[in-house]
Amino acid sequence: MLSLSKPLREFGKLDKCLSAYGTRFEIADEKQPLYSTDLNKDNTFFITEGVFSLRRGENVLIGIDQAPFIMGLADGVIKNEVDYKLITESNCTGYYLPASKMIKIIEEKQLWREAFCWLAWQNRTLELRDVQLIGNNSYEQIRATLLSMIKWDEQLRSRIGVMNYIHQKTRISRSVVAEILAALRKGGYIEMKKGKLVNITRLPFEY
């Protein structure tokens, strides 16, 4: 199983140099659009606080993440034609600046290493999602998603319903997700409270 650590030190260096040039934003309500490829394709967004979901197309859930996060870092070099959206799952704050200006500042401040580290992390994150979902059966997808959820901090897990999250991320029917979760709870493999994931004892490789 791949394990990824967000490059926080590199984010800090980018943030320190770029934040002075950004336009601040704060979105207090949940389920509000924060970023859209269609509307924000010329801007790079830095999310410094909050929880958000990344979606593709109409409503394909890629995942849920916490700040810090950068969206559109490569847009100053190659425009993104894929329809991505960031949707708030809590109060979110940060700033944005034109992608072309951001690239110039990165060049002037010699921050290419930091930018590369962030993009490499994002690329590996999407690769990990493919490893977890593509070519795997329903149980294997659910198992991988549960293992990724247990790595979230407790506060985030207490906000996200397990069944709804797995259904949106994998597109597996709710009835199948509910059946497998019930079996795992009955077997003592996972602990849930009010639909939220509390703990994983262990997960069998096969269902």
C-alpha positions in Angstrom: 0.0 0.0 0.0 1.4 3.4 -1.0 1.8 5.9 1.9 1.9 9.6 1.1 2.9 12.5 3.3 1.8 16.0 2.3 4.9 18.2 1.6 4.1 20.7 4.4 7.6 22.3 4.5 7.5 23.0 0.7 3.9 24.4 1.0 5.2 26.7 3.8 7.9 28.1 1.6 5.6 28.7 -1.3 3.0 30.3 1.0 5.5 32.6 2.6 6.5 34.1 -0.8 3.2 34.1 -2.6 0.7 35.0 0.1 1.6 38.7 -0.2 0.4 38.8 -3.8 -2.9 37.0 -3.3 -6.5 38.1 -2.9 -8.0 36.7 0.3 -11.2 34.7 0.6 -13.2 33.2 3.3 -16.2 30.9 2.8 -18.2 30.2 6.0 -20.8 27.8 4.6 -20.5 24.1 3.8 -21.2 22.7 0.4 -20.2 25.9 -1.4 -18.1 26.0 -4.6 -14.5 27.1 -3.7 -12.8 26.4 -7.0 -13.9 25.3 -10.5 -11.7 24.7 -13.5 -14.3 26.6 -15.7 -14.5 29.7 -13.5 -11.0 29.8 -12.0 -8.8 28.4 -14.8 -6.5 31.5 -14.8 -6.0 31.5 -11.0 -4.0 29.4 -8.5 -5.8 28.8 -5.2 -4.0 28.3 -1.8 -6.3 26.9 0.9 -4.8 27.6 4.3 -7.6 26.5 6.6 -10.6 24.2 6.3 -11.9 20.9 4.9 -13.0 20.5 1.3 -13.9 17.8 -1.2 -12.3 17.4 -4.6 -14.8 16.4 -7.4 -14.5 15.7 -11.1 -17.2 16.3 -13.6 -20.8 16.4 -12.4 -20.3 14.7 -9.0 -17.5 12.2 -9.1 -15.9 12.4 -5.6 -12.1 12.1 -5.8 -11.6 12.6 -2.1 -11.8 14.8 1.0 -8.8 16.7 2.3 -7.8 19.3 4.8 -5.8 22.4 4.4 -3.1 23.2 3.4 -3.8 22.6 -0.3 -2.9 24.2 -3.6 -5.2 24.0 -6.7 -4.0 25.1 -10.1 -0.3 25.2 -9.4 0.6 24.0 -12.9 -2.0 26.2 -14.7 0.6 28.9 -15.4 2.4 26.4 -17.6 -0.3 24.0 -19.0 -4.0 24.8 -18.8 -6.1 22.0 -17.2 -8.9 20.9 -19.5 -10.4 18.4 -16.9 -13.4 19.7 -15.0 -12.4 19.8 -11.3 -14.2 21.4 -8.5 -13.4 22.1 -4.8 -16.5 22.1 -2.5 -16.3 23.4 1.1 -17.0 20.9 3.8 -16.3 23.4 6.6 -15.3 27.1 6.9 -12.4 27.6 4.4 -9.9 30.4 4.1 -7.0 31.2 1.8 -6.1 33.3 -1.2 -5.7 33.2 -4.9 -3.6 34.9 -7.5 -3.2 34.8 -11.3 -1.4 31.6 -12.4 0.8 33.5 -14.8 1.9 35.9 -12.0 2.5 32.9 -9.6 4.9 31.3 -12.2 6.9 34.6 -12.5 7.3 34.8 -8.7 8.3 31.1 -8.5 11.0 31.9 -11.2 12.2 35.0 -9.4 12.3 33.4 -6.0 13.7 30.1 -7.3 10.9 28.0 -5.8 10.9 25.4 -8.6 11.9 22.6 -6.2 9.0 23.4 -3.8 6.6 23.6 -6.7 7.8 20.2 -8.1 7.5 18.5 -4.7 3.9 19.7 -4.4 3.0 18.6 -7.9 4.7 15.2 -7.4 2.6 14.7 -4.2 -0.6 15.5 -6.1 0.3 13.2 -8.9 1.1 10.3 -6.5 -2.2 10.9 -4.7 -4.2 10.4 -7.9 -2.1 7.4 -8.7 -2.9 5.9 -5.3 -6.6 6.4 -5.9 -6.3 4.5 -9.2 -4.4 1.7 -7.4 -7.2 1.5 -4.8 -10.2 1.6 -7.2 -9.4 0.5 -10.8 -9.6 -3.2 -11.4 -10.6 -4.1 -7.9 -13.8 -5.7 -6.8 -16.4 -4.0 -4.5 -14.9 -5.2 -1.2 -11.3 -4.3 -2.2 -12.5 -0.8 -3.0 -14.3 -0.4 0.2 -11.4 -1.9 2.2 -9.0 0.6 0.6 -11.3 3.5 1.3 -11.7 2.6 4.9 -8.0 2.3 5.4 -7.5 5.8 3.9 -10.3 7.2 6.1 -8.8 5.9 9.3 -5.7 8.0 8.6 -7.7 11.1 8.8 -7.6 12.9 12.1 -10.5 12.2 14.5 -12.1 15.6 14.0 -12.4 15.0 10.2 -13.7 11.4 10.7 -16.4 12.7 13.0 -17.8 14.9 10.2 -18.0 12.4 7.4 -20.5 9.6 7.1 -18.8 6.4 6.1 -21.5 4.9 3.8 -22.1 8.1 1.9 -18.4 8.8 1.4 -17.7 5.3 0.1 -20.7 5.4 -2.2 -19.7 8.7 -3.7 -16.0 7.8 -4.1 -16.4 4.3 -5.5 -19.9 4.5 -7.1 -20.7 1.2 -5.5 -24.4 0.9 -4.6 -25.5 1.9 -1.1 -27.0 -1.5 -0.5 -23.7 -3.3 -1.2 -21.8 -0.7 0.9 -24.2 -1.1 3.8 -24.1 -4.9 3.6 -20.3 -5.0 3.7 -20.0 -2.4 6.5 -22.6 -4.4 8.6 -20.6 -7.6 8.1 -17.4 -5.9 9.1 -19.0 -4.4 12.2 -20.6 -7.7 13.2 -17.2 -9.4 12.8 -15.5 -6.8 15.1 -13.2 -5.6 12.3 -14.4 -2.0 12.4 -16.1 0.3 15.0 -18.6 2.9 13.9 -20.7 5.4 15.9 -23.6 7.3 14.4 -22.4 6.4 10.9 -18.9 7.7 11.4 -15.7 5.6 11.4 -14.2 5.3 14.9 -11.6 2.5 14.7 -10.3 -0.4 12.6 -9.1 -3.5 14.4 -8.0 -5.2 11.2 -9.5 -5.7 7.7 -9.5 -9.2 6.1 -8.1 -9.2 2.5 -11.1 -11.0 1.2 -14.8 -10.7 1.9 
